[in-house]
Amino acid sequence: MFDLIIRRARLVDDRLVDIAIQDGKIAAVGEINGEAKQEKVLDGTVWVSAGWIDSHVHCYPKSPVYHDEADRVGVATGVTTVVDAGSTGALDIDDFYQLTRTAETQVYALLNIARTGIVTQNELADLSQIDRPAIKAALQRLPGFILGIKARISSSVVEKNGVKPLALAKEIQQENGGLPLMVHIGNNPPNLDDIAELLGAGDIITHCYNGKPNRILTPAGELRQSVQAAMQRGVRLDVGHGSASFSFAVARQAIAQGILPNTISSDIYCRNRIDGPVKSLAHVMSKFFSLGMTLPQIIDCVTCNAAQGLRLQSKGRLEPGFDADLTLFTLSDEPHPLLDSEGESVLGHQHFTPLAVVVAGQWKLTDKGKINHVFDL
């Protein structure tokens, strides 16, 4: 007997299937004749995908700059896994780890190469903040929690240090087994060309569609040669929407040329969750319908692509043997305005509404699911 069967689940390829879950893993997908301790029978209009992964959030509640609660940006909004992108460094990563052990959402971290994490906006202006022995020790203490490292390489963060912190981050990466490196880009200096030249296969550029002068497109709207070369080497593009790092105009031009993101992430924290323009990962995902991406493309960006980029090998796919992390959602076609970080508003015609999740085999309603009472069967 299975622990849970979800029947008549609609996949993004429009197939209707049953999904069986046992011991926190997906046991079967297809037509299932067995029984379960718990069954949820859907009506064919609810979509089910692998659990959504938000690969760039800020959910260390004690952070003085960017903070939130993991479950507010996680299961409450249809996200089963969140990855905090550098809120904490070697000094407070252990505290962050302990605080998130009781969360319903599965929480991981990218360790800020500055030992204090983000307690100010210029954590890499002082190179002594980069404590390599402390970073190595933290990685050894929490290997299942820390997925990689984060370096914020923009003018307000590094000040006069240019790409020196990034060069050190690359050395740290290689000293510790080539773990994933996420690099925040923003205002220059340093110039994006100098940043891109240092990046290699598997490295992640976040805020890839920001509208700042130091963006991935030239003034003529073409992809910078340095970024094109980096992508050819295997560098990945992450959205990292945030309060100041997503431009419809830049994304529109880039996607029209086939420059799609590998991952869609929110860069969410309490202020941009409450006041916008981020609100939730689902809200950010909805914006990409207006930019010409398809449902399967968008879902891949928050499931299999996200898992691959951060080496979460048991997540991101709706297949037997993978973790039983699922997101159940509907799509509405009621027109609704969508705002980017530059103040441009677009009238969106398709919107994600997450209704429930399964996290490690456990069924949980989202905030929208609780309101709608759609699973009272």
C-alpha atoms as one frame of an Amber mdcrd trajectory, in Angstrom:
protein
   0.000   0.000   0.000   1.324   3.429  -0.991   1.437   6.383   1.395  -0.294
   8.727  -1.069  -1.799   8.569  -4.535  -2.715  11.709  -6.473  -5.133  10.763
  -9.239  -5.908  12.580 -12.501  -2.945  14.913 -12.210  -2.419  17.022 -15.322
   1.211  17.209 -16.419   2.693  20.051 -18.440   2.540  17.851 -21.550  -1.249
  17.593 -20.941  -1.238  13.920 -19.970  -3.503  12.870 -17.087  -1.688  10.476
 -14.759  -1.732   9.050 -11.266   1.263   9.664  -9.012   2.101   7.260  -6.191
   4.329   8.211  -3.279   6.037   5.920  -0.788   8.568   6.702   1.955   9.175
  10.244   0.732   9.934   9.169  -2.838   7.955   9.047  -6.066   7.070   5.376
  -6.489   5.145   5.382  -9.768   3.724   7.719 -12.413   1.033   6.542 -14.820
  -2.102   4.448 -14.395  -1.955   3.071 -10.856  -4.358   0.380  -9.684  -3.011
   0.048  -6.135  -4.340   1.529  -2.909  -2.939   4.169  -0.593  -3.327   5.379
   2.967  -4.326   8.739   1.504  -5.743   9.598  -1.921  -6.335  12.933  -3.611
  -8.568  12.795  -6.693  -8.220  15.823  -8.949 -10.645  16.943 -11.641  -8.158
  17.111 -14.506  -7.801  20.900 -14.356  -5.077  20.972 -11.701  -1.548  20.833
 -13.034   1.162  18.916 -11.184   4.890  19.335 -11.654   7.969  18.426  -9.710
   8.260  20.678  -6.678   9.271  24.228  -7.515  12.795  25.245  -6.512  13.518
  28.924  -5.915  17.278  29.064  -6.339  17.702  32.664  -5.144  15.889  33.838
  -2.001  16.800  35.643   1.230  15.214  33.920   4.217  17.639  34.265   7.129
  15.241  35.958   9.573  18.024  37.672  11.541  19.555  39.449   8.549  19.428
  43.233   9.047  19.224  43.911   5.293  17.335  41.150   3.445  15.280  38.768
   5.568  12.149  36.641   5.570  10.760  33.346   6.872  11.441  30.237   4.800
   7.844  29.011   4.855   6.471  32.424   3.841   8.492  32.299   0.612   8.299
  28.506   0.392   5.349  26.156   0.918   2.874  29.006   1.450   3.431  30.006
  -2.187   3.916  26.616  -3.834   7.701  26.360  -3.488   9.016  23.127  -1.979
  12.724  24.052  -1.917  14.406  27.404  -1.375  18.076  28.279  -1.654  19.201
  31.314   0.312  21.683  33.161  -1.891  24.352  34.538   0.401  22.464  36.118
   3.290  24.897  34.382   5.647  28.638  33.890   5.714  30.885  31.650   7.772
  30.072  33.525  10.997  26.314  32.906  11.002  25.672  29.991   8.644  25.347
  27.576  11.574  22.675  29.736  13.181  20.801  29.891   9.880  21.006  26.120
   9.564  19.563  25.548  13.032  16.744  28.064  12.521  15.553  26.326   9.362
  15.461  22.739  10.673  11.831  23.139  11.773  10.646  24.658   8.467   8.173
  22.746   6.320  10.026  24.071   3.266  13.331  22.413   2.408  16.017  25.056
   2.897  19.555  25.162   1.514  22.156  27.911   1.305  24.812  29.453  -0.870
  27.539  30.664   1.488  28.521  34.306   1.072  32.289  34.530   0.592  32.231
  37.459   3.070  32.302  35.948   6.554  29.562  38.301   7.834  27.191  37.656
   4.944  25.010  40.605   4.025  24.884  42.820   7.098  25.832  45.874   5.041
  25.626  46.567   1.302  29.426  46.599   0.864  30.517  43.284   2.362  33.337
  42.833  -0.194  34.845  46.320   0.072  37.278  44.880   2.646  39.095  41.823
   1.293  39.890  40.649   4.833  36.190  39.705   4.982  37.063  36.745   2.756
  38.270  34.232   5.363  39.250  31.161   3.382  39.892  28.807   6.328  36.502
  29.782   7.831  34.778  29.137   4.505  36.416  25.709   4.196  35.448  24.809
   7.757  31.829  25.849   7.183  31.637  23.767   4.009  33.007  20.767   5.891
  30.550  21.229   8.794  27.428  21.575   6.655  27.991  19.691   3.390  24.324
  18.787   2.939  23.096  22.303   3.612  25.582  24.541   1.788  25.235  23.894
  -1.941  27.810  26.409  -3.156  29.119  29.937  -2.718  27.825  33.408  -3.562
  29.784  36.501  -4.593  28.074  39.856  -5.111  30.206  41.653  -7.696  28.795
  45.129  -8.274  30.115  48.594  -7.457  28.230  49.160  -4.201  29.405  45.797
  -2.832  33.070  45.646  -3.899  33.753  49.411  -4.045  37.402  49.821  -5.174
  38.192  46.106  -5.266  36.909  45.442  -8.789  37.002  41.756  -9.706  39.487
  40.809  -6.964  36.766  39.253  -4.773  35.560  37.208  -7.745  39.083  35.980
  -8.474  39.304  34.883  -4.836  35.882  33.223  -5.095  37.121  31.212  -8.081
  40.153  30.075  -6.063  37.885  29.092  -3.160  35.633  27.220  -5.583  38.529
  25.148  -6.910  39.968  24.504  -3.437  36.624  23.026  -2.397  35.849  20.597
  -5.174  34.502  22.973  -7.815  31.220  23.631  -6.034  28.582  25.891  -7.680
  29.316  29.635  -7.706  26.554  32.216  -8.105  27.681  35.715  -9.094  25.473
  38.775  -8.600  25.912  41.395 -11.335  24.741  45.013 -11.175  26.198  48.476
 -11.553  29.791  48.907 -12.689  32.629  49.017 -11.980  33.646  46.262 -12.392
  32.612  45.900 -15.983  30.529  42.858 -16.865  33.062  41.869 -19.533  35.735
  41.501 -16.835  33.349  39.459 -14.670  32.277  37.163 -17.493  35.874  36.383
 -18.489  36.498  34.805 -15.080  33.492  32.481 -15.175  33.471  28.868 -16.294
  31.181  25.887 -16.786  28.455  25.660 -14.151  28.952  29.155 -12.756  25.715
  31.124 -12.448  25.131  34.759 -13.396  22.174  36.011 -11.386  20.158  39.166
 -12.200  20.723  38.261 -15.850  17.958  40.580 -17.163  18.717  43.635 -15.053
  18.193  46.983 -16.753  21.338  48.693 -15.499  23.995  50.046 -17.914  26.241
  47.073 -17.024  23.705  44.602 -18.437  24.124  41.558 -20.692  22.982  43.467
 -23.809  24.927  46.145 -25.658  23.303  49.566 -26.281  22.327  48.158 -29.705
  20.429  45.341 -27.977  22.848  42.554 -28.882  24.295  40.038 -26.452  27.724
  41.097 -25.235  30.482  39.014 -26.784  31.914  38.287 -23.334  28.589  36.899
 -22.100  28.085  34.893 -25.280  31.534  33.342 -24.827  30.786  32.616 -21.160
  27.524  30.888 -22.075  29.375  28.809 -24.671  31.695  27.710 -21.849  28.664
  26.546 -19.859  27.915  29.585 -17.683  24.261  29.608 -16.636  21.777  32.516
 -16.535  19.530  32.988 -13.493  16.756  35.594 -13.314  17.051  36.733  -9.665
  14.210  39.253 -10.154  14.495  41.269  -6.926  13.581  44.877  -6.275  16.025
  46.374  -8.795  17.246  43.605 -11.083  14.611  42.660 -13.648  13.708  44.643
 -16.777  10.923  43.585 -19.127  12.678  45.501 -21.913  15.976  43.643 -21.477
  14.275  40.265 -21.031  12.060  40.885 -24.051  15.023  41.697 -26.291  17.113
  38.819 -24.971  14.430  36.133 -25.148  13.444  37.230 -28.661  17.040  36.387
 -29.640  16.846  32.977 -27.948  18.760  34.039 -24.833  16.551  32.186 -22.346
  17.220  31.823 -18.634  18.419  28.504 -17.290  16.599  29.229 -14.041  13.811
  31.568 -12.912  14.275  32.742  -9.344  12.721  35.488  -7.252  15.422  37.122
  -5.069  12.522  37.476  -2.641  12.600  38.879   0.892   9.935  40.409   3.085
   9.822  43.890   1.530   9.589  42.910  -2.127   7.258  40.050  -1.194   4.803
  42.412   0.503   5.230  45.581  -1.577   6.254  44.008  -4.890   7.343  43.795
  -7.568   8.323  40.206  -6.697   5.444  38.956  -4.470   6.174  35.242  -5.021
   8.008  32.867  -7.305   4.665  32.069  -8.989   4.190  35.784  -9.708   7.675
  36.004 -11.231   7.073  32.873 -13.313   3.841  34.359 -14.676   5.801  37.265
 -16.170   7.566  34.917 -18.554   4.361  33.999 -20.372   4.278  37.656 -21.450
   7.821  37.265 -22.759   6.970  34.348 -25.033   8.085  31.383 -22.961   5.928
  28.264 -22.867   4.566  26.434 -19.828   7.072  23.539 -20.142   9.976  25.991
 -20.510   8.939  27.953 -17.428   8.405  24.832 -15.328  11.801  23.426 -16.368
  13.406  26.644 -15.065  12.099  25.995 -11.530  12.434  22.204 -11.486  14.960
  20.167 -13.471  17.148  23.113 -14.519  17.304  24.487 -10.975  18.122  21.066
  -9.543  20.834  20.500 -12.135  22.469  23.893 -11.589  22.721  23.388  -7.826
  23.424  19.629  -8.008  20.271  18.588  -6.173  20.431  15.189  -7.803  17.277
  13.696  -6.268  15.026  16.671  -7.039  13.461  18.393 -10.025  11.829  15.494
 -11.881   8.472  13.741 -11.695   9.949  10.279 -12.053  10.139   7.148  -9.866
  13.033   7.293  -7.421  13.120  11.085  -7.166  12.149  12.972  -4.000   8.386
  13.241  -3.509   8.354  17.023  -3.900   5.421  18.209  -6.021   3.654  21.483
  -6.750  -0.046  21.523  -7.680  -1.294  24.630  -9.469  -3.875  26.097 -11.803
  -3.484  28.638 -14.596  -5.869  31.552 -14.839  -6.373  33.676 -17.956  -7.842
  36.738 -16.274  -5.838  39.831 -17.361  -3.679  41.155 -14.553  -0.946  43.832
 -14.531   2.635  42.712 -13.958   5.395  45.107 -12.892   9.145  44.814 -13.404
  11.901  46.430 -11.325  12.136  49.431 -13.668   8.506  50.541 -13.329   7.241
  49.058 -16.612   3.813  47.418 -16.347   2.656  44.655 -18.679  -0.839  43.199
 -18.846  -0.373  39.494 -18.218  -2.900  36.996 -19.569  -1.752  33.801 -17.841
  -1.024  33.430 -14.159   0.118  30.620 -11.885  -1.960  29.898  -8.777  -0.253
  27.272  -6.589  -2.812  25.340  -4.524  -0.895  22.603  -2.722   2.516  21.005
  -2.406   3.913  17.674  -1.425   7.190  18.028   0.464   9.156  14.844   1.156
   5.894  12.946   0.715   3.809  15.174   2.996   0.707  16.920   1.603   0.358
  20.628   2.454  -1.975  23.372   1.256  -0.608  26.694   0.086  -2.175  29.961
   1.207  -4.267  30.005  -1.985  -5.308  26.386  -1.475  -6.524  27.148   2.033
  -8.635  30.028   0.739 -10.110  28.106  -2.169 -10.769  24.863  -0.264 -10.174
  22.920  -3.453  -8.905  19.789  -1.739 -11.612  19.148   0.823 -12.403  15.729
  -0.670
